[in-house]
Amino acid sequence: MGCVAEGEGFNVTSIVIESTTRSRYCPKIKNIKIKLIADADTQKLIGAQAIEGEGVSGRINTLATALTNHMSVYDVSMLDLAYSPPFAPVWDPIIVVANVLLRKMKRQ
């Protein structure tokens, strides 16, 4: 049994990464898991999930905005997100997961 997106004609691909919510040298560092779902043919972002850690709501809001604006995974990978060691690592987990998914789609 396939997922709903496949039933709608999407060539679904996805990836899950685990990253950190702050720079690694900051105290009280937390983990976060983010999943992106995309159409492999068009690279259009079609879903996202995030769990654990702090800052999940802000990252979900960012991904919801990307979905609302029909952004591609490439567009998400190019977002210029805030960096401040106590609140976000240099490479925000959103950017990391988008780049990992792009590499996966290039191999498919």
PyMOL commands that set and color helices and strands:
alter all, ss='L'
color gray80, all
select helices_A, chain A and resi 4-7+56-68+73-77+93-107
alter helices_A, ss='H'
color red, helices_A
select strands_A, chain A and resi 12-20+31-39+45-51
alter strands_A, ss='S'
color yellow, strands_A
deselect
rebuild
show_as cartoon
